[in-house]
Amino acid sequence: MVSPASPDAHAITALFGAVFWMALAVFLLVEGLLVFIVVRYRAWGGEVPREVHGHTPLELTWTVVPTLILAALTVLTLQTMSALAQGHREELAVRAVGQTWFWEFQYPGGVTSTRVLRIPVGKMVRVEVASRDVIHSFWAPELGGKTDAIPGTVNTAWLQADHPGTYKGQCVEFCGFGHSLMLLEVVALEPGEFEVWLKAEQARLGASSAPERGAQAWSP
């Protein structure tokens, strides 16, 4: 997820970076003060600290500063969520169906594949995420956020790859014994190459018999 390859993934990574650096600053401050106090006021021969009760400036500081940090994170999060929720211009629709323990991808014209989702580079793809059995979760970290696959419900994920390549993904909702094996790949092809592949698959599907079509649905 720290190597974003799509517009949505870039937005998510930017938010992650802001949260990380704020958290790191707080961690260094708190741990630095802790180490200082442990060393400065250690029991063997160190100075005994003066007890302070009702120190108003300190109490205001550790109340106001965290509040401002959380407010900033809230604003950044809402801005990112708003950007991701903006309407996307759909250029291809694919259905991703999770089941124990693999993904099946359904394209226009009846074409199906398992574990490998092929998309055209630079095109916005709407992925309808569904499940045949239990809750799964679709995630290709370099291309966007997680989308749950819930039985009886269809959720929507949006994918757009900036460059050709293979992007790894996985089911990220524990779904049973074979959860760790429920991998997926998103293969981004040049638009012309993708059209050639899709038309070839549609032609092959049209020329095959019913038993052959069933076998194709279960092949990569």
Buried (B, 14 or more C-beta within 10 A) or exposed (E): BEEBBBBBBEBBBBBBEBBEEBEEEEEEEEEEEEEEEEEEEEEEEEEEEEEEEEEEEEEEEEEEEEEEBEEEBEEBEEEBEEBBEEEBEEBBEBBBBBBBBBBBBBBEEEBBBBBBBBBBBBBBBBBBBBBEEBBBBBBBBBBBBBBBBBEEEEBEBBBBBBEBEEBEBBBBBEBEEEBEEBBBBBBBBEBEBBEEBBEEBBEEBEEEEEEEBEEBBEEE
